[in-house]
Amino acid sequence: MGKTIVGLEVTEESVRAAEISLGRKPQLVAYGEVPLPPEAARDSEVLDSGAVAVALRQLWTGAKFRSKDAVLGVASRRILVREYTTQAMRPDLLREALPYQVQDLLPVPASQAVLDFFPLSQDGDQVSGLLVAAVSENIEQIISTLAKVKVRAQAVDLAAFGLARVTAPLASPEETVATVSIGDHTTQVVISRGGVPLFVRLLPIDVATAATRRHNAEAVEPELELAAVAAGNGSGTGLTVPSRTRGSIRAATPPGVSDLAARLRSTLAFFGSRAASVPLSRVFVTGAGAAVEGILPALGAAIDTPMTIVSVGDVISMSTPPPAGEVALNLVGTVGIALGEAGK
C-alpha cells in the first residue's frame, strides 16, 4: 500500500478520523471514533488536553492507522466565514495585508486570529471570495495536543470545504448543489459548483443525536467503532428524499429540529435571492443528525429542492469493512477533509 493521510475532527462528543490512500483513486483504508469525557472539548476546541490526548492515542492504536500525518478539519460556531472583496494582489502580499483589512470584522484582534482567503472570482482589480477566521489559540491548542501523541498536523482545513470536495463527484460540474452536514451542535451548509465552495454558513443548533444523548448521560466508555485495513470493498447507497408540503410536518418533533428546518430554509433562500446565484439542483444531507427521527420530514417540508442522504460509501471506495449508522454519516465530512491533501 502506498502513502496515506488521515483526516481528523475533534468534536464535543468524540475524536474521529479517517485514513485514506493517496493517489488518483483514493480509498478509505481505516477509520475510527473514540468518545470523549464531558468538558474535554467543544467542537474544534480542546478544553482538557490530557483527556483528548488519551482519546487520540486510543484512536490511532485501535484503528491501526499507518500514518501519523493528519489534516485537521475545523467546524465551530466561533469560526467566521463570510464573503469578502478586496483588491487583487499577489497571494503573499494579500496574506500580509489581510489582518489590517479585516480587523473590524473580527471578534478578536487580528493578531489572535488565523486568517485565510479563498478567492472565487475577479472583476477588474477586485477579487471576491470567502474569508475564514478562527481564534489562533484554539487551533494551536489542538496542534499541541496532537504533538503529545506524535501526530503531525500537515494542514488545517475548514470542514465545510471538505464537504464541498467530497460530494463533488455526486453531481455534474455545472450543477449548483448544497451539502448540509448536521452535527450535534453545529450544522454546516456549503453551496458549491464542481467542488468549489461558493457560500458557507455554520448554524449553531443543538441536535440530539445518539452520541449527544450518551455524552449528556455521562455514559462514556472507551469503546471504539473501528475498522483496520481489511480485504473487500464497501459502498453505501444514497436515499433520495422527495420534497414534501410544509403542512406535512408532524407536530411532535425533537428539540432543535424545527429551528434547524427554518434556518436552513432561510439560508438557502438568502443564497437564491442574490442576482448572480444559480438555482440549486439538489441538497445532499449527511452527518449524524440526519439519522435523528423527524429531521428528514422537517427538512423535506421546509425546502423545495430534492434531498439525497449521503453516506461514506457513496463518496469513496473502501478496502475495509464499511461503517454503519451515525459513523457512516459522520465520516463523509472526515473523508472530505483528508481528500484535500490527497488531491495535491
N, C-alpha and C positions, 0 to 999 in steps of 0.2 A: 504494500500500500504506500502511496506517495505521501506528500506533506499534507497536514491537516491544520485547521484553525477552529477555535472554539468561540461561539457566540455566548455571551453571558449577560444575565439580568439579575438584579437584586431588587426584590420586592419586600413589602412588609411581612408577607407570609413565608417567603422562601428564597433560596438562591436556585436559579435554573440555568442550565447550559445545554448547548447542542454542539457536537463536533462534526464538522463536515470535511470531506476531502476537497482539495484544491484542484483546479484544472477546468477543462472545457465543460465537463458534465459532473458537477459536484454531487456527492452522495452524503446522506446522513449516516454516519458510522457509529455514533454513540450519543446518548442523551441522559439527562438525569435531573432530578429536583429534590432538594433536601429542605424540610421545613425549618423555620427559624423560631426561636422562643419569642414571646411578646416583648416589645420595646427594643428588639435588637436592630431593627432597620425600619425605615419608611421606603416608599417607592424611590429607588435610585439614591438613597441616603443611608449611610451606615451610622447607627447610634451606639452600638456596642461592638467595637472592632474585634474583640476576643471571641464573642459568640459567633459572629459572621465568619471569622477565620476558621473556627471549628467546623462549621457547616460546609465551607468551601473545601476543606481537607476531606471531609466525608464524601462530598460530591465528586471530587477528582478520583478518589480511591474507589468508590463504589461504581462509578460509571466506567472506570478503566479508560479514561481519556488518555490518548497518546501524547497530545500536545500540551505544553504549558503556555502557549501563546493564545491570548484571548482578545476579542473585540468586546468592549463594554457597551451595552445598549442602555440608554437612559430615557426614562419617561416619568416625569414628575409634574405635579401641578405647580411646582415652583420654577419650572423651566419656561422661559419666554420664547415663543415662536410667533413671529409676525412678519407681514410683508414690509419690505423696505426698499427705497430707491435712493441711490447715491450716484455721485459722479464716477464714470468709468475710469479705472486706473489699473496699473499692474497689480496682480494679486498680493505681492509683498508690500506694496505701498498701501493697499486697502487694509491689510491686516494692521498696519501701524496707525492708520487714520481712524479706523472703526471705533476704538474706545472713546475718542474725543467726539465723534459724530453722534453716537447713540447714548451718551451718558444720561440725557434727560429721559430716555425711555426705560432705563433700568431701575429695578427696585433696590439695587445695591450699587456702591461706587464701581466704576468700570475696572478699577484695579483689583476688585474682588470677584470679577466675573470671567468666565470662559466664553469667548465670543466666536461665532462662526457665521459666514455669509454664503448662502447657496445661490449663485446667480442663475436667473432663468431667462431673461431677455434684455436686449439693449435697444434703446431708441436714441440715436444721436450720441451725445456724450453722457447719457444717463443709463445706468444699469439697474434693473429691478430684480429682486429675488427674495429669499427668505432669510431673515435674521434669527439666529438661535443664540440664546444667552442662558447660561447656567451659573450657579454660585460655585466658584472655583474651590472653596473649602470642601464642598460636598464631593466633588469629583476627586480631589486629592485624597480624601479620606478613603474612598473606595479603592483607589490605586494602591495606597499604602497598605490596606488590608489584604489585597491580592498579593503584594510583595511578601507578606508574612508566610504565605504558603507557596512562595516561589512561582506564582503565576504572573506572567508578563502581559501588561495591557498594551497591545500593539496599536490600538486606536480607540477612540470614544465616538460613538455614533448615536444620533437621535433615533430612538426606536421606531418612530413614525416613518423615517426614511427607509428603514429596513422593511417595513410593511409594504411600502410602495414598490420596493425592489422585488420582494418575494412573490407578490401577486401579479406582476407584470406579464408573465407567460400565460396567465389565465384569460387575457384579453388581447385584442388586436392592438397594434401600436397606435392606431388612430382613435381608439376608444378613450373617453374620459371616464374614469371609474373612481369610486370611493372605497377605501378599505377602513373598516371600523373594528378595532380591537377592544373588546370590553373587558377591562381588568377589574380587580377587586375594589380599587379606589380611584383609578383614572381610566377614562375611555379615550383612546387615541383615534382621531379621524384624520385621514390623509387622502386628499384628492390628487390623482396623478394621471399622466398620459405616457404610455410607453415606459413605465417605471420611474418617470421623472416627477417628483412631488411638486405640485402647483400651489397647494393650500394645506395648512395643518392647523388643527385645533386640538387642544388637550382639555377634556371636560372632567372636572373634579367631582365625580359622582361615585358614592359607595354602592356596590352591588354585592349582595350576599351570596357569594359562590360557596361551594363546599369547603374550599380552603379557608375562606374567611370565617366560616362557622367553626371549623376546627380550631383555628387560631384564637378566636374570641373565647372559646371554651377552655383555652389553655391546655388542650389535649394534644400537645405536640410530642410526637415520638420520633426518634431519629431513624425512621424507616425511609428507604429510598424507593422511588419509582424509576428504575434504572434499566438500561439495556446496554450491554457491552457489544462489541463487534460480533456479529453472527452471520451465518450464511442466509441467503434468501432476500427477496425484496418485499417491501410492504407499501401499500398505497391506500389512501383514504378515498372516499367518494363524496363529491360535493352534493349537497342537498339544496335544490332550488326552492325558495320560499316565495310564493306569489304575493303580490301586494293585496291588502285587504282594505275594506272600507273602514273609516275611522270609528264608526259606531260599533265595530265588532269586538273591541277590547272588553274583556270581562272586567267587572267592577273590582274584583279582588285580585290585586297584583302585588308581588313582593315589593318591599321598600326600595325606592330608587328607580324602579322600572318606568313609571310614568314620567318622572323627571328626565330620565335618560332619553325616552322617546321624544319628548317635547324639545329637548335641547339638540338632539340630532336633527330633527326636522328643521329647526331654525338655522342650524349650522349649514345644512345643505341648501336651504332656501337663500341664505346670505350669499353663498358662493354662486348660486344660479342667477341672482339678481344683478350681477356685475355685467357690464356691457360686453366684455371680452370673453365671458365664460361660454363653454360649450355644454349642452345638456349631458347629464350623467346617463350612461347606458346601463350601469348596474352598480350594486353595492355588495362588496364582499364583507362578510361578518365573521369574526374569529375571536379568540380569547375565551377564557374560562366562563365569562359572563354570558356567552352565547348559549351555554348549556343550562342556564337558570330558567326554571319554569316561568312562563309568562313573558319572557324577554322577546322572543321572536314574534308572537302575535302582536305585542305592543309596537314593535318597530315596523312590522308589516302594515299596521293600521296608520302609522304616523307618516310614512313616506310612500310615494307612488312608484319609485324605482324598484325593479325586481331585485331581490336579495339572494345571495348564494352563500351558504355556510362553507367555510374553508377550513380543512384540517391539514395537518402537516403532510400527510400522504398525498395531498393534491398538489403540493408545490415542490417536492423533491423526492427523488428515488432513495431507496434505503438498502443498506447492507446489514441491517439489524432488525430484529422483530419490531413491528410497528407499535407505537404507543396507542393508548385508548383514552376515552373520556376527556376530562379537562386538560390533561397533559398534552394530548394530541392537538388541542386548540391553542394552548399557550405556546407550544413550540413553533407555531407558524412565525410569530414575530422574532423568536430567538434565532431561528434559521435565517431569517431575513437580515438580521444583524451580522451574522457570520458571512453571508454572501457578499457583503461589501468588500471584504478582503479577498474572497475567492475570485472576484472579477478583475483583480489587479494583476 
